[in-house]
Amino acid sequence: MDQLALLFVLLLGAVISVPVGDRLGLPSPVLMTLLGIALALPEFVPNVDIPPDLILPALLPPLLYAAVRRTSWRQFAANVRPILLLAVALVFVTTVVVAAVASSIVPGLPIAAAVALGALVAPPDPVAATAVAGQLGLPRRLVSILEGEGLFNDVTAIVLYHVAIAAAVSGSFSPWRAGLDLVLSAVVAVVIGFALGWAANKLMTLLDDTTLQIGLTLLVPYASYVLAEELHGSGVLAVLTTALFLSEYATDADDVMTRLAGSTVWDVVDTLVTGVAFGLIGLELHNALRTAAGRWGEMLGWAGAIVGVVVLVRLAWLLPATWLTKRLHAKRDYDEEIPTSWRETVVMWWAGMRGVASVALALAIPLEMDDGSPFPDRDEIVFIAFGVIMATLLIQGLTLPWLVRRLGVRADEDVEKAFEKELALRAAKAAKLRLREIEDSEDLPEEVSEQLLRRAYEIGVRISPDVGDEERREAHEKRVRRIKRMRRIQAEMMSAARHEVLSARNEPGADPEIVDRVLRHLDVRSLR
């Protein structure tokens, strides 16, 4: 088996793991990690030959962009306090505590190298958090906080990691320089993110073609990440800024085709890249195991201690942080999505799984110092890092569904239905208001106005059946049954038409381009 065949197996596994995970009640990223571990065992499977410094640029930009598409700037603004407490403060605290413990238990481990270890194991993985939270039916407030934490904590952790590595390699460290680097990295990233978001928005308007617009969105995350890193900014923060800008300003309510096609394309990208990313985590395990040859007991003990520190520090931080946020939440004039019970806090604690960023940073540790000597305790750091990743991803990932069911933490369906009903009413009212405006300016026949008014009402009922009184709902249900029957017959008619057009591709003298054009017309008609 060569590298290309291995990549195909991971892509195939990414597709299959989704329905298998749904059936087993397990997150697909965890299943892909297990697949990667299984593939790493046979001798005929090649070692993964990907430069460590390419893992983050290749995998993170599309994953971050896809995650931001599921949220909004308002959610980040409303949850800025809990997100900062988790994505910034908790990362700092975890880094410091892990560095202190690691330097005390690993003989001869320098402080700078210990800080690098703390930084690379500190951030929970954004991909694992969003994938797991989305599959478990958690309350939206928990999903929002986990997504926000996962998206922004890499910014803090990566900057701390680079500062620590630079100090370890050069042998010198300046707190003021480190703080300045952190601030400048954030400023550069935000500026680049806004600039690229604005430019991409203008370019999409000029392109005015669904295929080209979606193609541009596939390139923008990589451009934002690479440009920010080249200018010594945070590539992660730049991607997040660009994605948030585009989700806020590049949305045309009437561009239905681009929105539907774009969502489908990005769902495919998210599924495939997520599967490959977590499959690589499992495949890279053999590199970590090779470093422990002859020292299993000692290194497993170190890894276990750091796993305990990472897990307990998160719990010790979440309990007072949640209490403080609740106290401050009571003084806010707008809703802030926070855990409302100890059960939800426990779920947030157990959802802190490590993943792609930690693997990439661990493998990117340089082999040598500036003076040519080996990087101190590099093998030990890599082994401990993989111990933390595997323990949190597999143990917590496999048991989190059970914990959620045991604690009874689930989305508040009544609240979601009430909001859905509110949106349905607003949509129907907007349609009726626009109809009245048209009636004032145009002379519509009475029967046409009545028919359009019924359709405006049906807009709301189709979104939420609870809209409207009982009598009108019954009448609507009768119309729906009649419409469904007509649509079924129309679907069969359109299917016959498509089959006939497709058969023409194999006829002598048929132009495939014209056949595809006619087929696309039929496909668009089928969606209406």
BADREN-190009 format. One line per 4 residues: number of its first residue (from 1); for each residue z negated, x, y of C-alpha. Coordinates in steps of 0.1 Angstrom, whole numbers, plus 5000, padded with zeros to 4 digits. Example, Ala and Ser with C-alpha at 12.3 -4.5 7.8 and 13.67 -1.06 7.14 Angstrom:
1) 4922,5123,4955 | 4929,5137,4989
***
This chain:
1) 5000,5000,5000 | 5009,5014,5034 | 4996,5006,5069 | 5022,4979,5075
5) 5014,4961,5043 | 4977,4963,5052 | 4984,4947,5085 | 5003,4919,5069
9) 4974,4912,5045 | 4950,4910,5075 | 4973,4886,5093 | 4976,4864,5062
13) 4939,4865,5058 | 4934,4855,5094 | 4954,4823,5088 | 4938,4815,5054
17) 4902,4822,5065 | 4902,4793,5090 | 4906,4764,5065 | 4885,4783,5040
21) 4857,4788,5065 | 4859,4751,5075 | 4855,4741,5039 | 4827,4765,5032
25) 4810,4759,5065 | 4812,4796,5074 | 4827,4813,5105 | 4861,4827,5099
29) 4853,4861,5116 | 4825,4867,5090 | 4850,4859,5062 | 4875,4883,5076
33) 4848,4910,5078 | 4841,4905,5041 | 4878,4907,5034 | 4880,4940,5052
37) 4851,4953,5032 | 4868,4942,5000 | 4900,4959,5010 | 4882,4991,5018
41) 4869,4996,4983 | 4901,5001,4962 | 4916,5036,4962 | 4952,5024,4967
45) 4943,5008,5001 | 4950,5033,5028 | 4924,5043,5055 | 4930,5026,5088
49) 4948,5050,5110 | 4942,5036,5145 | 4930,5060,5173 | 4896,5047,5184
53) 4906,5047,5221 | 4933,5022,5213 | 4911,4996,5196 | 4896,4980,5227
57) 4929,4980,5248 | 4948,4965,5219 | 4924,4938,5208 | 4901,4928,5236
61) 4925,4917,5264 | 4941,4888,5245 | 4908,4878,5229 | 4891,4877,5263
65) 4919,4858,5279 | 4920,4832,5252 | 4882,4827,5255 | 4884,4822,5293
69) 4911,4796,5288 | 4884,4774,5271 | 4861,4775,5301 | 4862,4773,5339
73) 4849,4791,5370 | 4825,4762,5377 | 4808,4768,5344 | 4803,4805,5352
77) 4791,4797,5387 | 4766,4770,5374 | 4753,4794,5347 | 4753,4826,5367
81) 4715,4831,5364 | 4712,4828,5325 | 4744,4847,5321 | 4732,4876,5343
85) 4698,4876,5325 | 4717,4880,5292 | 4748,4899,5300 | 4733,4924,5324
89) 4695,4925,5322 | 4693,4921,5284 | 4719,4948,5279 | 4700,4972,5300
93) 4667,4964,5283 | 4682,4966,5248 | 4698,5000,5257 | 4666,5014,5269
97) 4645,5003,5240 | 4670,5013,5214 | 4673,5047,5230 | 4636,5052,5230
101) 4632,5042,5194 | 4662,5062,5182 | 4652,5094,5200 | 4617,5091,5184
105) 4628,5085,5148 | 4660,5106,5146 | 4650,5143,5147 | 4667,5163,5175
109) 4687,5133,5190 | 4692,5140,5227 | 4683,5112,5252 | 4719,5109,5264
113) 4732,5104,5229 | 4704,5079,5222 | 4714,5060,5253 | 4750,5059,5241
117) 4738,5045,5208 | 4718,5019,5227 | 4747,5009,5249 | 4772,5005,5221
121) 4749,4982,5200 | 4735,4963,5229 | 4763,4937,5236 | 4767,4907,5213
125) 4804,4903,5205 | 4823,4877,5227 | 4848,4869,5199 | 4821,4863,5173
129) 4800,4842,5197 | 4829,4819,5208 | 4843,4816,5173 | 4810,4808,5156
133) 4797,4785,5184 | 4830,4766,5184 | 4829,4759,5147 | 4792,4748,5144
137) 4793,4719,5169 | 4766,4733,5191 | 4757,4716,5224 | 4781,4725,5251
141) 4754,4741,5272 | 4747,4766,5245 | 4783,4773,5239 | 4788,4779,5277
145) 4759,4804,5278 | 4770,4822,5246 | 4806,4824,5259 | 4795,4837,5293
149) 4771,4862,5278 | 4797,4875,5253 | 4824,4878,5280 | 4804,4897,5306
153) 4780,4918,5286 | 4808,4942,5275 | 4812,4951,5312 | 4777,4964,5315
157) 4776,4980,5280 | 4809,4999,5284 | 4799,5014,5317 | 4765,5025,5304
161) 4782,5040,5273 | 4807,5060,5294 | 4779,5073,5317 | 4758,5083,5287
165) 4787,5100,5269 | 4796,5119,5301 | 4760,5131,5304 | 4758,5141,5267
169) 4791,5160,5268 | 4785,5178,5302 | 4747,5182,5298 | 4740,5168,5333
173) 4731,5133,5346 | 4726,5118,5380 | 4711,5083,5383 | 4726,5078,5417
177) 4761,5088,5404 | 4756,5064,5374 | 4747,5035,5397 | 4776,5043,5420
181) 4800,5044,5390 | 4788,5010,5379 | 4793,4994,5413 | 4827,5010,5419
185) 4838,5000,5384 | 4830,4964,5391 | 4846,4964,5426 | 4878,4980,5414
189) 4880,4956,5384 | 4875,4925,5406 | 4901,4936,5432 | 4926,4943,5405
193) 4918,4911,5386 | 4923,4889,5417 | 4955,4908,5428 | 4971,4905,5394
197) 4961,4869,5391 | 4976,4861,5424 | 5008,4880,5416 | 5011,4864,5382
201) 5007,4830,5397 | 5034,4836,5422 | 5057,4850,5395 | 5052,4821,5372
205) 5062,4798,5400 | 5094,4818,5406 | 5103,4819,5368 | 5102,4781,5364
209) 5108,4784,5327 | 5083,4775,5300 | 5093,4804,5277 | 5092,4830,5304
213) 5059,4817,5318 | 5042,4818,5285 | 5056,4853,5279 | 5042,4864,5312
217) 5007,4852,5302 | 5009,4873,5271 | 5015,4904,5292 | 4991,4898,5320
221) 4958,4905,5301 | 4971,4939,5290 | 4984,4948,5324 | 4951,4939,5340
225) 4931,4959,5315 | 4952,4990,5315 | 4956,4991,5353 | 4918,4987,5359
229) 4910,5015,5333 | 4936,5038,5349 | 4919,5033,5383 | 4884,5039,5367
233) 4875,5002,5369 | 4862,4979,5341 | 4891,4967,5321 | 4870,4939,5306
237) 4859,4926,5340 | 4895,4928,5354 | 4908,4907,5325 | 4881,4881,5330
241) 4888,4879,5367 | 4925,4875,5362 | 4920,4849,5336 | 4896,4829,5357
245) 4919,4830,5387 | 4949,4818,5366 | 4929,4790,5350 | 4918,4778,5384
249) 4950,4781,5404 | 4979,4783,5380 | 4974,4749,5365 | 5002,4724,5373
253) 4991,4689,5363 | 5027,4678,5358 | 5039,4708,5338 | 5032,4692,5305
257) 5056,4713,5283 | 5042,4746,5295 | 5006,4735,5290 | 5012,4721,5255
261) 5034,4751,5244 | 5010,4776,5260 | 4980,4762,5243 | 4997,4764,5209
265) 5009,4800,5215 | 4974,4811,5226 | 4957,4794,5197 | 4980,4813,5174
269) 4973,4846,5192 | 4936,4840,5192 | 4935,4832,5155 | 4956,4862,5144
273) 4940,4888,5167 | 4905,4876,5159 | 4912,4879,5122 | 4927,4914,5125
277) 4898,4926,5147 | 4871,4915,5122 | 4891,4927,5093 | 4893,4961,5109
281) 4855,4961,5112 | 4852,4958,5074 | 4879,4984,5068 | 4862,5009,5090
285) 4830,5007,5070 | 4841,5035,5047 | 4841,5059,5076 | 4805,5051,5083
289) 4795,5053,5046 | 4811,5088,5043 | 4787,5102,5069 | 4757,5092,5048
293) 4766,5112,5017 | 4734,5126,5002 | 4712,5111,5030 | 4712,5074,5021
297) 4675,5067,5022 | 4668,5084,5055 | 4698,5070,5073 | 4693,5035,5060
301) 4658,5037,5072 | 4670,5046,5107 | 4696,5019,5107 | 4671,4993,5096
305) 4647,5003,5123 | 4674,4999,5150 | 4685,4966,5135 | 4649,4953,5138
309) 4647,4966,5174 | 4680,4949,5184 | 4670,4915,5169 | 4634,4915,5181
313) 4643,4926,5217 | 4667,4897,5220 | 4640,4873,5209 | 4613,4888,5231
317) 4637,4886,5260 | 4650,4851,5254 | 4616,4834,5252 | 4603,4843,5288
321) 4639,4843,5302 | 4644,4807,5290 | 4610,4797,5304 | 4617,4813,5337
325) 4652,4797,5339 | 4637,4763,5332 | 4611,4767,5359 | 4638,4777,5384
329) 4662,4750,5371 | 4639,4722,5383 | 4644,4734,5419 | 4682,4734,5417
333) 4704,4707,5433 | 4730,4709,5406 | 4730,4710,5368 | 4726,4743,5351
337) 4733,4745,5314 | 4702,4760,5298 | 4685,4756,5263 | 4663,4725,5264
341) 4641,4732,5234 | 4627,4760,5213 | 4652,4751,5186 | 4681,4758,5209
345) 4665,4791,5220 | 4662,4802,5183 | 4698,4794,5177 | 4708,4815,5208
349) 4686,4843,5195 | 4702,4843,5160 | 4737,4841,5174 | 4736,4876,5189
353) 4761,4892,5165 | 4778,4925,5172 | 4814,4932,5166 | 4847,4946,5179
357) 4834,4964,5211 | 4806,4981,5192 | 4829,4994,5165 | 4854,5008,5190
361) 4827,5025,5211 | 4811,5040,5180 | 4844,5054,5167 | 4853,5067,5202
365) 4823,5091,5204 | 4839,5125,5210 | 4837,5151,5183 | 4829,5180,5206
369) 4809,5188,5238 | 4825,5206,5268 | 4813,5239,5255 | 4831,5234,5221
373) 4799,5226,5201 | 4798,5195,5179 | 4786,5163,5195 | 4749,5160,5186
377) 4741,5137,5157 | 4775,5120,5159 | 4775,5110,5122 | 4740,5095,5125
381) 4750,5075,5155 | 4781,5061,5138 | 4762,5052,5107 | 4734,5035,5126
385) 4759,5016,5148 | 4777,5002,5117 | 4744,4993,5101 | 4736,4972,5132
389) 4771,4956,5132 | 4771,4947,5095 | 4736,4935,5095 | 4740,4912,5125
393) 4775,4900,5117 | 4770,4893,5080 | 4733,4884,5077 | 4732,4864,5110
397) 4768,4851,5107 | 4763,4838,5072 | 4729,4822,5078 | 4736,4808,5113
401) 4753,4776,5100 | 4723,4770,5077 | 4699,4776,5106 | 4717,4752,5129
405) 4716,4725,5103 | 4680,4732,5095 | 4669,4730,5131 | 4691,4699,5138
409) 4708,4715,5168 | 4740,4697,5175 | 4761,4685,5204 | 4749,4654,5222
413) 4777,4630,5213 | 4764,4602,5235 | 4767,4625,5266 | 4801,4637,5256
417) 4813,4601,5250 | 4799,4590,5284 | 4817,4618,5302 | 4849,4610,5283
421) 4846,4574,5293 | 4840,4584,5329 | 4872,4605,5329 | 4891,4577,5313
425) 4880,4553,5341 | 4890,4578,5367 | 4924,4584,5351 | 4931,4546,5349
429) 4919,4541,5385 | 4941,4569,5398 | 4971,4554,5379 | 4964,4519,5394
433) 4959,4533,5429 | 4993,4551,5427 | 5009,4519,5414 | 4996,4500,5444
437) 5010,4527,5467 | 5044,4524,5451 | 5043,4486,5453 | 5036,4488,5491
441) 5067,4510,5496 | 5090,4495,5470 | 5100,4460,5460 | 5090,4458,5424
445) 5097,4426,5403 | 5064,4408,5394 | 5069,4412,5357 | 5075,4449,5361
449) 5043,4453,5382 | 5023,4434,5355 | 5037,4456,5328 | 5029,4488,5347
453) 4994,4475,5355 | 4988,4470,5318 | 5000,4505,5311 | 4976,4518,5337
457) 4948,4501,5320 | 4960,4514,5286 | 4958,4550,5299 | 4920,4546,5301
461) 4917,4527,5268 | 4937,4554,5249 | 4913,4581,5261 | 4881,4561,5255
465) 4882,4528,5236 | 4849,4518,5253 | 4867,4512,5286 | 4873,4476,5295
469) 4859,4443,5283 | 4859,4429,5247 | 4888,4405,5252 | 4910,4431,5268
473) 4901,4457,5241 | 4911,4432,5214 | 4944,4426,5231 | 4949,4463,5235
477) 4941,4469,5198 | 4968,4444,5188 | 4993,4461,5210 | 4983,4495,5196
481) 4989,4482,5160 | 5023,4469,5171 | 5031,4502,5189 | 5020,4523,5159
485) 5043,4503,5136 | 5072,4508,5160 | 5064,4545,5164 | 5063,4549,5126
489) 5098,4533,5123 | 5111,4554,5153 | 5096,4585,5137 | 5116,4578,5105
493) 5147,4572,5125 | 5143,4604,5145 | 5136,4623,5112 | 5169,4610,5098
497) 5186,4621,5130 | 5171,4656,5128 | 5180,4661,5092 | 5216,4651,5100
501) 5218,4676,5129 | 5202,4704,5108 | 5227,4699,5081 | 5254,4706,5106
505) 5243,4742,5109 | 5258,4750,5075 | 5291,4733,5082 | 5322,4754,5088
509) 5329,4759,5125 | 5295,4746,5137 | 5280,4765,5166 | 5243,4771,5158
513) 5235,4774,5195 | 5248,4739,5201 | 5230,4726,5170 | 5197,4741,5182
517) 5203,4726,5217 | 5208,4691,5203 | 5178,4696,5179 | 5156,4706,5208
521) 5166,4674,5226 | 5156,4654,5196 | 5123,4673,5193 | 5114,4666,5229
525) 5122,4629,5224 | 5099,4628,5194 | 5070,4640,5215 | 5073,4612,5240
***
